[in-house]
Amino acid sequence: MPLSSSLTRPLLNPRKIACFSATLGLLFFLLSALIALLLVAQHRANNHDKLAKRSQDYVQNLFDELKQNLLPLQTLPHLSCDAVKDTLTRHTAVNENIQTIWLVDNNQAWCSSTTDEMQQDIHRLSPETDTRKAIDIRLVAATPLAPEKPALELWLKGDEAGKGVLVTLGINLTPYLLYTAGQHEINGMAIITGDKAITSWEQRFVSSHSLPANPLRTIMLPGYPFQLAIYGDRLSVGDINIVLLVGLLLGLTGGFSSLLVMTQYWRPGREILQGIRRGEFHVEYQPVIAAVSGDVCGLEALLRWTHPVAGAIPPDSFIRYAENKNLIVPLTRHLFELVARDCHELRHEIPAGTGLNLNLSPAHLSDKEFYHDVTRWLEAMPQNHFSYVFEITERTMVETRNAQDIFDWLRSKNIRIALDDFGTGHSALIYLEKFRFDYLKIDRGFVKNIARESFTSPVLDAVLALAKKLNLHTVAEGVETGEQARWLRHRGVCHFQGFLFSRPRTVAQLIEYFQRPPAPVES
């Protein structure tokens, strides 16, 4: 049986839980994707820094080693080319990057590793080389040995201007590209000297100003007019896919976990048990009034639930749900505990012998711990102060096989039995004949029609006549007007319950009620 909307809407709406879980999953996705993105970006940045540092060390060592090997050539005497050519050829042979070595004196190349003795202006070989500098590096479109390939020309000045060594170096970016092959986000490199550059993706000169902006890293070589730029994406497509996959997995995990936890945590059954642990339940007591004297002769204990989110939960909602979900037994045990606690406070204000009515569910009467629960409750109650009445419905007789044994045991404990909601079922007369009851409670559905124009109720008249014949005390529920009370009193009803006399009251309100003088009873 579904709970009323006052309980299901605030706590259990599956759509709200699903929407909340989906939102939480989306937040998990965004947060985890952002964190993963930052971590991957940081990891890639560290890799780029390491790549730049290793590339710088590699190229720096290459030039330093080349310079160290070429320095002895600066001191070669200006003799015949034949005397030094073997030395030049040997240096060319041991260094695979060197294409040609020229010895220069007074800006005239007088010997090379590939030609015989010569006299040629250095600026015809390398028009842009500045022989006044200690070291100068220039890009050239081609060389005699490799007319279709660009090259680098390295100038090392000797002890005076216009004297030194000019070296042509072949450009081979393959080692760099192989070195970065594992870095999927790296897609190219550029060598930059002055205002010229050559790239790995286009084997021709380009202006350094036409290179893509914002390279990943720019490598400078201290002491050399040379730069190496590394290009690529901050994150590769694979990185982004991984980030999205991680975010999606964590988002789904977070969303499904939230759905699972909330489904378990916010279900009414769990809410009822948590409400017991949190002290959200309390008992209100509605006075039962003697019809003749108007005195309070009993109290009916009514369990109430004030949820911190949903507020007051209608009793019919959580009691029926507790019965359907097999939670009525712990709920009734909690009722016993609350009543025992309250009665130790109430006994100082309520006269001894006052009746105390509690509603019991058929499921609790059938529970194997029922006898133990009742015995323990009686021991916890103030001794010799209250008389006890258990209210049951005819469902109890239908669902409880050993109902007669249970009734006999209750009477042995001085607990009287009231048949509640009489007349609302289909077989009540059979059970009135089969079992012995002490009280018959007349359902409020009969009482509310009293005093209307042309009111007649053959059923209610028959019920009252039957109760009188069976010597049952009658209790009319839902008495709200004086006319109803007079009509019922004139027909022999023994006790009243209803807003005409008192609404259900908390312990404090009930103490205040008993401290006031009783209102006169209408005749």
C-alpha positions in Angstrom: 0.0 0.0 0.0 1.6 3.3 -1.0 2.3 6.0 1.5 0.5 9.3 1.4 2.0 12.1 -0.6 3.1 13.9 2.6 5.6 11.1 3.2 6.4 10.1 -0.4 6.9 13.5 -1.9 9.4 15.0 0.5 11.4 11.8 1.0 10.9 9.2 -1.6 10.1 10.7 -4.9 12.2 8.5 -7.3 12.3 11.3 -9.9 13.9 13.7 -7.3 16.4 11.0 -6.3 17.2 10.3 -9.9 17.6 14.0 -10.7 19.8 14.6 -7.7 21.9 11.6 -8.5 22.2 12.7 -12.1 23.2 16.2 -11.0 25.7 14.7 -8.6 27.1 12.4 -11.3 27.5 15.5 -13.6 29.3 17.4 -10.9 31.5 14.3 -10.3 32.2 14.2 -14.0 33.1 17.9 -14.3 35.2 17.9 -11.1 37.0 14.7 -11.9 37.6 15.7 -15.5 38.9 19.1 -14.3 41.2 17.5 -11.8 42.4 14.9 -14.3 42.9 17.6 -16.9 45.0 19.6 -14.5 47.1 16.6 -13.5 47.6 15.5 -17.2 48.5 19.0 -18.2 51.0 19.3 -15.3 52.4 15.9 -16.3 52.7 17.0 -19.9 54.3 20.3 -18.9 56.8 18.4 -16.8 57.5 16.2 -19.8 58.0 19.2 -22.1 60.3 20.8 -19.6 62.4 17.6 -19.5 62.3 17.4 -23.3 63.5 21.0 -23.6 66.2 20.5 -21.1 67.5 17.3 -22.7 67.3 18.8 -26.2 69.2 21.8 -24.9 71.9 19.6 -23.4 72.1 17.5 -26.5 72.5 20.5 -28.9 74.8 22.3 -26.5 77.1 19.3 -26.1 77.1 18.9 -29.9 78.2 22.4 -30.5 80.6 22.4 -27.6 82.2 19.2 -28.8 82.4 20.6 -32.4 83.9 23.8 -31.2 86.5 21.9 -29.1 87.5 19.8 -32.1 87.8 22.8 -34.4 89.8 25.1 -32.1 93.2 23.4 -33.0 92.5 24.3 -36.7 92.6 28.0 -35.8 96.3 27.7 -35.0 97.3 25.9 -38.1 100.1 27.9 -39.9 99.2 29.6 -43.1 101.3 27.3 -45.2 100.3 25.4 -48.3 96.8 23.8 -48.5 98.4 20.4 -49.2 100.2 20.6 -45.8 96.9 20.9 -43.8 94.3 19.3 -46.1 94.7 15.9 -44.5 94.0 17.4 -41.1 90.9 19.0 -42.4 89.7 15.8 -44.1 90.3 13.8 -40.9 88.1 16.2 -38.9 85.4 16.0 -41.5 85.5 12.2 -41.5 85.2 11.8 -37.7 82.2 14.1 -37.5 79.2 13.1 -39.6 77.5 16.5 -39.3 80.4 18.4 -41.0 80.2 18.8 -44.7 83.0 21.2 -45.4 85.7 23.0 -43.4 87.3 26.2 -44.7 90.4 27.9 -43.2 90.1 31.7 -43.4 92.7 34.4 -43.2 92.0 38.1 -43.7 88.5 37.2 -44.8 89.9 34.9 -47.6 89.3 31.2 -47.6 92.7 29.7 -48.5 92.0 26.0 -48.0 89.0 23.6 -47.5 88.5 19.9 -46.8 87.0 19.4 -50.2 89.2 21.5 -52.6 92.7 22.3 -53.2 94.5 25.5 -52.4 92.2 28.5 -53.1 91.7 32.2 -52.5 88.0 33.1 -52.2 86.3 35.9 -50.3 84.5 34.4 -47.3 81.4 36.5 -47.9 80.9 34.8 -51.3 80.8 31.5 -49.4 78.6 32.8 -46.6 77.4 36.3 -47.4 75.7 36.9 -44.0 78.5 35.5 -41.7 79.9 38.2 -39.5 83.6 37.4 -39.1 84.0 40.0 -36.4 82.0 37.8 -34.0 83.7 35.1 -32.0 80.9 32.7 -33.0 78.3 33.2 -35.7 75.8 30.7 -37.1 73.8 31.2 -40.3 71.3 29.3 -42.3 72.1 28.8 -46.0 69.7 27.5 -48.6 72.2 25.0 -50.1 75.9 24.0 -50.2 78.1 22.8 -53.1 78.0 19.3 -51.6 74.2 19.3 -51.0 72.7 21.8 -53.4 69.1 20.8 -52.6 69.5 20.8 -48.8 69.7 23.7 -46.4 72.6 23.8 -44.0 74.1 25.6 -41.1 77.4 27.6 -41.4 79.4 28.0 -38.2 82.0 30.6 -37.9 84.7 30.4 -35.2 87.0 33.5 -35.1 90.7 33.1 -34.5 93.0 35.5 -32.7 92.1 38.4 -35.0 89.2 39.7 -37.1 88.8 38.0 -40.5 90.8 35.0 -39.4 89.2 31.7 -38.3 87.4 28.5 -39.3 84.1 28.3 -41.3 82.3 25.0 -41.1 79.3 23.9 -43.1 77.0 21.6 -41.0 74.3 19.4 -42.5 70.8 19.8 -40.9 69.4 16.6 -39.8 66.3 16.8 -37.5 65.7 13.0 -37.6 67.3 12.4 -34.2 65.1 15.1 -32.6 62.0 13.7 -34.2 62.9 10.2 -33.2 63.5 11.4 -29.7 60.1 13.0 -29.5 58.3 10.3 -31.3 56.8 9.0 -28.0 55.4 12.4 -27.3 52.2 12.3 -29.3 51.5 16.0 -28.7 54.8 17.0 -30.3 54.2 17.7 -34.0 57.3 19.6 -35.1 60.5 21.5 -34.5 62.2 24.6 -35.9 65.8 25.8 -36.0 66.1 29.6 -35.8 69.1 31.7 -36.5 68.6 35.4 -36.8 65.5 36.2 -38.9 65.5 32.8 -40.7 64.2 29.4 -39.7 63.9 25.9 -41.0 61.2 23.5 -39.8 60.7 19.8 -39.7 57.5 20.0 -41.6 58.9 22.1 -44.5 62.4 21.6 -45.8 63.0 25.2 -46.9 63.8 28.6 -45.5 61.0 30.6 -43.9 61.0 33.8 -42.0 61.3 33.3 -38.3 58.4 35.8 -38.0 56.1 33.4 -39.9 56.5 30.5 -37.5 53.5 29.5 -35.4 53.1 31.6 -32.3 53.5 30.2 -28.8 55.7 27.1 -29.2 55.6 24.6 -26.4 59.2 25.4 -25.6 61.9 27.6 -27.0 65.4 26.3 -26.4 68.3 28.8 -26.1 71.9 27.8 -26.4 74.2 30.0 -24.2 77.1 31.3 -26.2 75.5 30.4 -29.6 73.2 32.5 -31.8 70.9 29.5 -32.2 67.4 28.6 -31.0 65.4 25.4 -31.2 61.6 25.7 -31.0 59.4 22.8 -30.2 55.8 22.9 -31.4 52.7 20.9 -30.5 49.6 20.8 -28.4 49.5 21.2 -24.7 47.4 18.1 -24.6 47.1 15.4 -27.2 43.8 14.0 -28.4 44.6 10.8 -26.5 45.1 12.9 -23.3 41.7 14.5 -23.8 40.1 11.1 -24.4 41.6 9.7 -21.3 40.4 12.7 -19.3 36.9 12.4 -20.6 36.9 8.6 -20.0 38.1 9.1 -16.4 35.6 11.8 -15.8 32.8 9.7 -17.3 33.7 6.6 -15.2 33.9 8.6 -12.0 30.7 10.5 -12.9 28.8 7.3 -13.5 30.2 5.8 -10.3 29.3 8.8 -8.3 25.8 9.1 -9.8 25.0 5.4 -9.3 26.5 5.4 -5.8 24.4 8.4 -4.9 21.3 6.7 -6.4 22.0 3.5 -4.5 22.7 5.2 -1.2 19.8 7.6 -1.4 17.4 4.8 -2.4 18.5 2.9 0.7 18.9 5.9 2.9 15.7 7.7 2.1 13.3 4.8 1.8 10.4 5.1 4.3 11.4 1.9 6.1 14.9 3.2 6.8 13.5 6.6 7.7 11.2 5.0 10.3 14.1 3.1 11.9 16.3 6.3 11.8 13.4 8.3 13.2 13.3 5.9 16.2 17.0 6.2 16.7 16.9 10.0 16.4 14.0 10.5 18.7 11.6 11.9 16.1 8.6 10.0 17.4 6.5 11.2 20.4 3.2 10.2 21.9 0.1 12.3 22.2 -2.7 11.3 24.5 -6.4 11.9 23.8 -8.7 11.8 26.9 -11.5 9.3 27.1 -14.5 10.9 28.8 -17.1 9.1 30.9 -20.4 10.0 29.3 -22.4 10.4 32.5 -20.0 12.3 34.7 -17.8 14.0 32.2 -14.7 12.9 34.0 -11.6 11.6 32.3 -11.6 7.9 32.7 -8.9 7.0 30.3 -6.3 8.1 27.7 -5.6 6.7 24.3 -1.8 6.8 23.4 -1.3 7.9 19.8 2.1 7.7 18.2 3.2 10.8 16.2 6.1 11.4 13.9 7.7 14.8 13.2 10.3 14.4 10.5 13.1 17.1 10.4 12.5 17.6 6.6 8.9 16.6 5.9 7.4 17.8 9.2 4.5 16.0 10.7 3.8 12.7 9.0 0.1 11.5 9.1 -0.2 8.5 11.4 -2.1 6.5 8.8 0.7 6.8 6.4 3.6 5.6 8.4 1.7 3.0 10.4 0.2 1.3 7.3 3.6 1.4 5.6 5.3 0.0 8.7 2.9 -2.9 8.7 3.5 -3.6 5.0 7.3 -3.4 5.4 7.4 -5.5 8.6 8.4 -2.6 10.7 5.4 -2.3 13.0 7.0 -4.5 15.7 10.0 -2.2 16.3 7.6 0.8 16.0 5.3 -0.6 18.7 8.2 -1.5 20.9 9.3 2.2 20.6 5.7 3.2 21.5 5.9 1.0 24.6 9.2 2.8 25.6 7.8 6.2 25.0 4.6 5.5 26.9 6.5 4.0 29.9 8.7 7.1 30.0 5.8 9.5 29.8 3.7 7.7 32.4 6.3 8.1 35.1 5.8 11.8 34.7 2.1 11.7 34.2 1.3 9.6 37.3 1.9 12.7 39.5 -1.0 14.5 37.8 -3.4 11.7 36.7 -5.6 9.8 39.1 -4.8 6.2 39.9 -6.9 3.8 38.0 -7.0 5.9 34.8 -7.2 3.7 31.7 -4.4 3.7 29.2 -5.3 2.5 25.7 -2.8 1.3 23.2 -3.4 0.2 19.6 -1.8 -3.1 18.6 -1.2 -4.4 15.1 -2.0 -8.0 14.2 1.6 -8.4 13.0 2.8 -7.7 16.6 0.4 -10.0 18.2 1.7 -12.8 15.9 5.3 -12.0 16.6 7.1 -14.6 18.8 8.5 -11.8 21.0 5.0 -10.4 21.7 4.7 -11.9 25.2 8.2 -10.7 26.2 7.5 -7.2 24.8 4.3 -6.8 26.8 5.8 -8.2 30.0 8.8 -5.9 29.8 6.5 -3.0 29.1 4.4 -3.8 32.1 7.5 -3.9 34.3 8.7 -0.5 33.0 5.3 1.1 33.7 4.5 2.8 37.1 3.1 0.0 39.2 -0.5 -0.1 40.4 -1.4 3.3 38.8 -2.9 2.7 35.3 -5.3 0.2 34.0 -4.5 -1.1 30.5 -6.6 -1.6 27.4 -5.3 -2.9 24.1 -7.2 -1.9 21.1 -7.3 -4.3 18.2 -9.2 -4.5 14.9 -11.1 -7.4 13.5 -8.1 -8.0 11.2 -6.4 -9.3 14.3 -8.8 -12.2 14.4 -8.4 -12.9 10.7 -4.6 -12.8 10.7 -3.8 -14.3 14.1 -4.4 -18.0 14.4 -4.0 -18.2 18.2 -6.0 -15.1 18.9 -8.0 -16.7 21.7 -4.8 -17.8 23.5 -3.3 -14.3 23.2 -6.5 -12.7 24.6 -6.6 -15.1 27.5 -2.9 -14.4 28.3 -3.6 -10.6 28.2 -6.5 -10.9 30.6 -4.2 -12.9 32.9 -2.1 -9.7 33.0 -5.1 -7.6 33.8 -5.2 -6.1 30.3 -8.6 -5.5 28.8 -9.4 -5.7 25.1 -11.3 -3.2 23.0 -12.6 -4.0 19.5 -11.6 -0.9 17.4 -13.3 0.4 14.3 -16.3 -1.8 14.8 -18.6 -2.0 11.8 -16.1 -1.1 9.2 -15.3 -4.8 8.3 -17.3 -7.7 7.0 -17.3 -10.3 9.7 -17.4 -8.4 13.0 -20.6 -10.0 14.3 -19.0 -13.4 14.0 -16.0 -12.4 16.1 -18.2 -10.7 18.7 -19.8 -14.1 19.2 -16.6 -16.1 19.1 -14.4 -13.9 21.3 -15.0 -12.0 24.5 -14.2 -8.2 24.5 -14.4 -5.6 27.1 -15.0 -2.5 25.0 -16.6 -1.8 21.6 -15.4 1.3 19.9 -17.8 2.9 17.5 -16.1 4.2 14.4 -16.2 8.0 13.8 -17.9 7.3 10.4 -21.2 6.5 12.3 -20.8 9.4 14.7 -20.2 12.2 12.1 -23.7 11.8 10.6 -25.5 12.3 13.9 -27.6 15.4 14.3 -28.0 15.9 10.6 -31.6 16.5 9.5 -33.7 13.4 9.3 -30.8 11.3 10.8 -31.5 7.7 11.1 -29.0 4.9 11.5 -30.5 1.4 11.8 -26.9 0.0 11.8 -25.8 2.2 14.7 -28.9 1.4 16.6 -28.3 -2.3 16.1 -24.7 -2.0 17.2 -25.6 -0.2 20.4 -28.4 -2.7 21.1 -26.0 -5.6 20.5 -23.3 -4.1 22.7 -25.8 -3.7 25.5 -27.0 -7.3 25.2 -23.3 -8.5 25.3 -22.5 -6.3 28.3 -19.8 -4.4 26.4 -18.8 -0.9 27.3 -19.1 1.4 24.3 -16.7 4.2 23.3 -17.8 6.6 20.6 -14.9 8.1 18.6 -14.9 11.5 16.8 -17.5 13.3 19.0 -17.3 16.9 17.9 -20.6 18.5 18.8 -22.9 18.6 21.8 -25.7 17.2 19.7 -23.7 14.2 18.9 -22.8 13.7 22.6 -26.4 14.1 23.7 -27.7 11.6 21.0 -25.1 9.0 22.0 -25.6 9.5 25.7 -29.4 9.0 25.4 -28.7 5.7 23.7 -26.5 4.4 26.4 -23.0 5.1 25.0 -20.6 4.8 28.0 -17.5 6.8 26.8 -16.7 9.6 24.4 -13.6 10.6 22.5 -13.4 13.6 20.3 -12.5 17.2 19.7 -15.6 18.3 21.7 -13.7 17.3 24.8 -10.0 17.4 23.9 -7.7 17.0 21.0 -4.7 14.7 21.4 -2.2 16.3 23.7 1.5 16.2 24.5 2.6 15.3 28.0 2.9 19.0 29.0 -0.4 19.9 27.4 -2.1 16.9 29.2 -0.7 17.9 32.6 -2.1 21.4 32.0 -5.4 19.9 31.0 -5.7 17.9 34.2 -4.9 20.9 36.3 -7.9 22.8 34.9 -11.4 22.2 36.4 -13.5 19.9 34.2 -16.1 21.4 31.9 -19.7 20.7 32.8 -21.4 17.9 30.8 -24.3 18.8 28.7 -27.5 17.0 29.5 
